[in-house]
């Protein structure tokens, strides 16, 4: 089995760290391929960044290199479109982390990077039916590409969130925090969920069960049509995938 973990930003260092965490949790016989797009933002910290990360992300998914896919950004950019394209199941790290955290206590807190991303985390909690479990979303105010080296700031934000929200669990709101999960949990004293590892295991389970995204409705392959300009090659991908069962 091969699972491709796609970091939607273009940071090679962050992609390598995500890949190490994913391989550490994957089961026997699972190959983890960690990739990032050839085009897109260096980090995703705004709606603009997120929107412009999606074409590169979808190009990676459309390459069809794996049995299942993980989108390793807490905004879950392009998740619905990726599910239309992929031959196997696709999990976003925010959805995977929130659903996992809901199994571990009555409520969880999300701790993300910049304050401006908190609204997006709340949007996703509502979308995934997790708003009743989410007791708060807060930020450590560290940029995405610096968060791996800022564990003290993340720990402090997690401690504050647990106390203020009376939460049982912390959800890490950035894939760049994945390498520090165990240390954060040890220092904060409650279960800490990293979406990268949660998503890898969820995709692995779906593949082992022979399950994939249903193509019976809106997640059917996109209808082929012409695209123009820099997106010209993306129109042919719908044609390639139109026979997906």
ABEGO torsion letter per residue (X at the ends): XBBBBBBABABAAAAAAAAAAAAAABBBGBBBBBBBBABEBABBABAAAAAAAAAAAAAAAAAGABABBBBBBAAGBGAAAAAAABABBBBBAAAAAAAAAAAABABBBBBBBBAAAAAAAAAAAAAAGAAAABAEBBBAGBBAAAAAAAAAAAAAAAAAAAAAAGBABBBBABAAAAAAAAAAAAAAGBBBBBAAAAAAAAAAAAAAAGBBBBAABAABBBBBBBBBEAAAAAAAAAAAAAABX
